[in-house]
Amino acid sequence: MQGICIAKRPPRHHPLALDLMGLAEPNGRTSTAGILRRLGGTGVESYYGWGRAVYGPGRGEVVTVSDGLNDRAATGPLNTVAIWIYATFFFRPSTNDDGVPDISPNVGNHVMVELEPGGVAFYAHLQNGSIRVGRGDRVEDQTAIGLVGNSGNTTAPHLHVHVLDQMRDLMSAQLVPFVFSRYERWDGTDWIGESEAIPEPGQIVRAIET
C-alpha cells in the first residue's frame, strides 16, 4: 500500500491477517474529520487511505478477481458496530452454481495472487472499478493491483491482507504466516528499515518504493 499507514488487527480479527489504514503523517490521524464529525458519520473521501495505490505482493499469477461492488459511502459508530457484529458472528457465504463460495459481500472487491514461492496472497476491500489486473495476469512486486476502497463489510477505508495455503477449496483453506520483504517503521523519531518481517498492530509503517 502506497504511503504512510498504521497496522491494525481489530478484535476477533485473525492473528495471521493484517489491516493497513492510511495516515497523512507518522503521528497523524486516519481522517481529516474531527471527532464530532466522525461520530455523526464521515464520508470515505475524508480518509487518508482512500484511493491509495495497492501494489503486487511479489512474483505470481492472478487467480481471482472480483470487482463491481459499491463502496460504503460513509462511516460512523453505529454502522461500525453493526458491520463488525455481522461480519464476525453471522456472515456465511452463499455458493454459485459451481459450488464456489461467494465471499464478496464480506471481503468486497478483491484480488488473489498465487505466489511462486507458494501460498495465495489475498487483497480485500478494494475500491469499486479500480482493479487493474485480470485473472491469469503475471504480477511482480511493483505491479499496480488497484486502489484502497471501502467495499464489503468494512468500517473504514483500508487494505486487508492475508495469505492462504491454497485456494482449491476456500472453505477449508488455512491462513499461513507471511512477511513483507522490506518496509520502514516509525520509531517515534525516525524511520527504521525492516526486512522479512511483519508489522505489529499499532506500528506506523511505509513501503520502500522503487
C-alpha positions in Angstrom: 0.0 0.0 0.0 1.3 3.4 -1.0 2.3 6.0 1.6 2.3 6.0 5.4 -0.1 3.7 7.2 -0.8 2.1 10.5 -1.1 -1.6 11.0 -4.2 -2.8 12.8 -5.7 -6.1 14.0 -9.2 -5.5 15.4 -10.9 -7.7 18.0 -11.7 -11.1 16.6 -9.5 -10.5 13.7 -7.5 -13.5 12.5 -4.0 -13.3 14.1 -2.3 -14.1 10.7 -4.1 -11.3 8.8 -3.4 -7.6 8.8 -5.3 -4.3 8.1 -3.5 -1.2 6.9 -5.0 2.3 7.2 -3.6 5.4 5.6 -2.1 8.3 7.6 -1.1 11.7 6.4 2.0 11.8 8.6 3.7 9.4 11.1 1.9 10.7 14.2 -1.3 11.9 12.4 -4.9 10.7 12.2 -6.5 8.4 9.7 -9.1 11.0 8.6 -9.4 14.8 8.1 -12.6 14.7 10.1 -12.7 15.8 13.7 -14.2 13.6 16.5 -17.6 15.2 16.4 -17.9 14.8 12.7 -16.8 11.2 12.9 -19.5 10.5 15.5 -22.1 11.9 13.1 -20.8 10.0 10.1 -17.8 10.6 7.9 -17.5 10.3 4.1 -14.9 7.9 2.8 -13.2 10.7 0.9 -12.0 12.2 4.2 -9.8 9.2 5.0 -6.2 9.5 4.0 -6.1 5.9 2.8 -9.0 6.2 0.4 -7.8 5.8 -3.2 -4.2 5.0 -2.4 -2.4 2.6 -4.8 -2.0 -1.1 -3.9 0.9 -2.9 -5.5 1.6 -6.6 -6.2 2.8 -8.9 -3.4 5.6 -10.3 -5.4 6.0 -12.6 -8.4 3.0 -14.7 -9.2 -0.2 -15.1 -11.2 -3.6 -13.6 -10.5 -6.1 -16.4 -9.9 -9.1 -14.5 -8.7 -10.5 -11.0 -9.4 -13.8 -9.7 -8.0 -14.9 -6.2 -8.8 -18.1 -4.2 -9.2 -19.3 -3.9 -5.6 -20.1 -0.4 -4.5 -18.0 1.2 -1.7 -19.8 2.2 1.5 -20.1 5.9 1.1 -19.8 6.9 4.8 -18.7 5.5 8.1 -20.0 6.1 11.6 -20.0 4.4 15.1 -23.4 2.7 14.7 -22.5 1.4 11.3 -19.2 0.2 12.5 -20.7 -1.8 15.4 -23.3 -3.4 13.2 -20.9 -4.3 10.5 -18.4 -5.8 12.9 -21.0 -8.0 14.6 -22.4 -9.2 11.3 -19.0 -10.0 9.8 -17.7 -11.6 12.9 -20.6 -13.8 14.1 -23.2 -14.1 11.4 -21.8 -13.9 7.8 -22.0 -17.2 5.9 -21.1 -17.2 2.2 -23.5 -18.4 -0.4 -22.4 -20.6 -3.3 -22.8 -20.2 -7.0 -23.9 -22.9 -9.4 -20.4 -24.4 -9.4 -20.4 -24.7 -5.7 -17.8 -22.0 -5.2 -18.5 -19.8 -2.2 -19.2 -16.1 -2.9 -17.2 -14.2 -0.3 -17.5 -10.8 -2.0 -20.3 -9.5 0.3 -17.8 -9.8 3.2 -14.4 -9.0 1.7 -15.6 -6.7 -1.0 -13.7 -6.2 -4.3 -10.7 -8.3 -4.0 -7.7 -9.9 -5.8 -5.9 -13.2 -5.1 -2.4 -13.9 -6.4 -0.8 -17.4 -6.4 2.8 -16.7 -5.4 5.6 -18.6 -6.9 7.2 -19.5 -3.6 3.8 -20.9 -2.5 0.7 -19.5 -0.9 -2.1 -17.3 -2.2 -1.9 -13.5 -1.3 -5.3 -12.0 -0.7 -6.1 -8.3 -1.0 -9.6 -7.2 0.1 -11.8 -4.1 0.3 -10.5 -2.6 -2.9 -12.2 0.4 -4.5 -15.0 -0.3 -6.9 -13.8 -0.2 -10.5 -10.1 0.3 -9.5 -8.7 -3.2 -10.1 -6.1 -3.1 -12.9 -5.3 -6.8 -13.3 -7.2 -9.7 -14.7 -7.3 -13.4 -14.0 -4.2 -15.1 -15.5 -2.1 -11.9 -15.4 1.5 -12.1 -14.2 2.4 -9.7 -11.5 5.6 -8.5 -9.8 6.4 -6.7 -6.6 5.5 -3.3 -8.0 2.6 -4.2 -10.3 -0.4 -1.9 -9.8 -3.2 -4.0 -8.4 -5.9 -1.4 -7.6 -6.9 1.2 -5.1 -7.8 1.1 -1.4 -11.5 1.3 -1.0 -14.4 0.7 1.4 -16.2 -2.3 -0.2 -17.7 -5.2 1.7 -18.0 -5.5 5.4 -15.6 -2.7 6.3 -15.9 0.0 8.9 -13.5 2.5 7.2 -11.3 2.5 4.0 -8.3 0.2 4.5 -6.4 -2.7 2.9 -6.9 -6.2 4.3 -4.0 -8.6 3.6 -3.5 -12.3 4.4 -2.0 -15.4 2.8 -3.8 -18.7 2.2 -2.2 -22.1 2.0 -4.4 -22.9 -1.1 -7.5 -21.8 -2.9 -8.8 -25.1 -4.4 -11.3 -25.1 -1.6 -11.8 -21.8 0.1 -13.9 -23.2 2.9 -11.0 -25.4 4.0 -8.2 -23.0 3.2 -6.0 -22.0 6.1 -4.2 -18.7 6.7 -0.5 -19.0 7.0 2.2 -16.7 8.3 3.7 -14.2 5.9 6.3 -11.4 5.9 6.9 -8.3 3.8 10.3 -8.3 2.0 11.0 -4.8 3.1 9.4 -1.7 4.7 10.1 1.0 7.1 8.6 1.5 10.6 8.4 4.7 12.6 10.1 4.5 16.0 8.7 7.9 17.2 11.6 10.0 15.8 12.9 8.3 12.7 12.2 5.6 10.1 13.8 2.2 10.7 14.3 -0.3 7.8 12.9 -3.8 8.2 13.2 -6.8 6.0 11.5 -10.2 6.0 9.2 -9.1 8.8 5.6 -8.2 9.6 4.4 -5.1 11.4 3.0 -5.4 14.8 -0.5 -3.9 15.4 -0.2 -0.2 16.2 3.1 0.2 14.3 3.3 3.0 11.8 4.9 1.8 8.5 5.5 2.8 5.0 6.5 0.9 1.9 10.0 1.4 0.4 9.1 2.4 -3.1 11.5 1.5 -6.0 
